[in-house]
Amino acid sequence: MSDHTNCKYLVESAQAGSQPPKLKYHAGGIWRESTTDTYMNCYNPSTGEVIALAPQCTSAEVEEIIARHGLEEWKACLLTNEFHRHLGIYSLIGAKMGTRARELLQAPFDTLEVISLAGNKPPLSCLNDGLQVSTGASLGRGMITISENEKQPQPGAMFTFQKHKLTLKLKKKIVDQVKSDIQAAVNKFGGLNQAYFAHVRQLSIEYWLKLDRKEIFEINWGP
């Protein structure tokens, strides 16, 4: 991913122990200063510490962001962030995947049965949170299950709506990039610490905005 200016600033501030920085927002391929006066706390989920302040963008700014990927994906990704407790790459990809599946199957919310191929081990299993939020197929309702037949878990899922079946898998070049970015973050920051989560948060925003859900998945119809 290019343009890590916002991320670099946040990481350096976290390492220096200064006051939480105010973040920019990303739209149209560039980082922008919001005109808002209202900011939200961003927390490190492992410590509860405030690591940054995110802008509550103005109505005009939000409309510009929504125009890129549409209202359904916007809602799914925002709710996934709340459900997952922090911005994560795989959870947002799961939200994009569930949104795309509903489009292809023309399935209303709460009508899909989902089998996740992502397993139960983070960070890959974080995909499952995005799938639940974007489709309404929750564990509590028994509409999503985790496949136990996968020798090698992968970022993908099988979707069933009425008699129609669909499998979506993240394309290999994107899988390789995500793995590389996450491993680089682990190597640089040493694991689940404040600087690591600041870096992953910023990477997640970049992936969210740059990845087009209509282009990033392999699509297979049928069993």
N, C-alpha and C positions, 0 to 999 in steps of 0.2 A: 504494500500500500504506500502511496505517496502522501506528502504533506502531513508530517507529524508535528507541526509547529505547536498546535494546542496541546497535544499529548506531551511534548518535550517540556513545555512550560509547567504543566501539571505535575509531571514526575519530578522535575527539579525542585518545585515548591514543596512537594511531599518529602523529598530527601532532606531538604534544608530545615524542615520543621516549622515553616512559616504559616501564616494564616491561610485557610483554604482559599485557593484562587477562584476567581470568577471565570467560567468557561465561555468560549464563543460557541456559536451553533454553526452547523454545516449545511449549506444549501447551494445548489447550482455548481457544485464542484469546488467551492472555496469556503474557508472559515470566515464567519462574519461576526461583528459585534452587534448584540441585540440592543434595541432601543428601550427595552423594558426596564422597569425599576424593581421588579420582583424576581427573586432568585430562590431556588430550592436546594436543600442540603443533599449531597451525594455521600452515601455511607460506604465504608469498607464493611462488607457483610460478615467478615470473620472477627471484627473488633467492635463494630458499631461506631467507629470514629468518623467524623465528617472529614472527607478528603477533598471536596470541591463544592462549588456553588454553581448550579446549572440554571440558565435563564428560563423564566417562564415567558416564552416568546409572545410577541404581540399577535393579534389576529391576522394581520397582513403577512407576518413572517410564517405563521403556521400554515396559511393557505398556500404559500409558495412551496413549503416542504411537502404538503399533502399532494400537490400537483405532480410531484415526481413519481410516486408509486400508488397513489389512490387512497381513498378514505379507509377501505377495509384493511389494507396492510398497516396503515397508520394506527388504527385502533388496536389491531392484533399485537403490534410490536410494543405499543405503550403499555397495554395490559400485561403482556409477557414480562416486561421490565418490572412491573409491580409484583406479579406472581413469583417471579424468579428471584426477586430481592436485589438484583443488580443487573446492569447491562452486560450481556454475554454474547459471544459470537454465535455459538451453537443454538442458544435459545432463540435468538432472532432469526437464524436460518430456519429453525423449526416453525416459527410464526409465518415466514414467507412460504414455506413448504405447504402448511395447512391451508393458507389462503389460496395458493395456486391449485391445490387439489380440489377445493370447493368450486373454483372457477371452471376447471376442466370437466368436472362431474356435474356442474350446475346444481350443486347440492346446497340446500339451505343450512343455516347454522343448526347444530345439535342433531344432525341426521347421519353423519358419517360413522362408520366403524373403522378403527385405525389399529394397525399392528406396526409398532415401531421396530426398526432394525438397529436402533442405536444403543441397545443394551442398558445396563444399570450403573455404569461407571463414568463419573465426570472426567473430563469436561464434555465428552461426546454425548452422554445421556442427558445433558442439559437441553438437547434438541426436544426431548419429550415434553418439557414445559411449554415450549412454543407451539407444539402440535396440539396440546390440550386446549390452550387459550384460543388458538385461531380456528379450531373446528368445533369446540364444545364437547369433544369426545373425552370426557374426564375419567380418571381412574375410579372415582366414587360411583359413577353411573355404569361402570363396566364396559364402556364403549372404546377404551383404548387398552391394549395389552402390549407387553414387551416380548418380542420373539425370543424363544429359547433355542431356536434352531440355527442361530448365526454363530459359526465358529469365530468369525471376525466381525464384531459389530461395526456398523457403518452408518453414515448420516443419510438415512433413507426411511421410508415408511410405505406400507401398503394400505390403500383406502378402498372401502366398499360402500357404495350407495345404491340401494335397491339391488339390481342384478349386475351392476357395473363395477368392475374392479380396476384399480389403477395403482401402479408403483412409481414413486418418485425417488430418485437418488441424486445427491449432490454430485456434480461433475468432478472428475478426478483432479483436474488442474486447480479447482477451487479448494478441494479437500487438502491437497498438498500445500497450498498457500496458507490455509488456516492452521494446519499442523505446524508448519514452519514458523508462523507468527507466534503461536502459543509456546512452542519450545524455546524460541528466542527470548520470550518474556520470562520464562522460568529460569533460563540460564543467566539472564541479565540481572534479575531482581531476587532470585533465590527462593521463589515460591510465593505462597499466599500472604503477601504483606501489602502495606499501603501503596507503595510504588507500583507493585505488580498490578493491583486492581485498577489503579489510575490508568496504567498503560492499556490494559485489556478493555476498559470502558471506552477509551478513545478509539481503539481499533474496532470495537463493536459498532460505534457510530459510523465509522468510515465504511465498514462492510454493509451496514444497513442501507446507507444512502447510495452506494455504488453498485450493489448487486441487484440486477433486474430479475425478479422471480420468474419471468417468462423465458429467461435465457440460461439459468444456472442449473437446471435439473434435467437429468435423463428421464424420459417418460416411456413407460411400458404399460400397455393395456392388456387386461386379461389376467389369469391366475399367475 
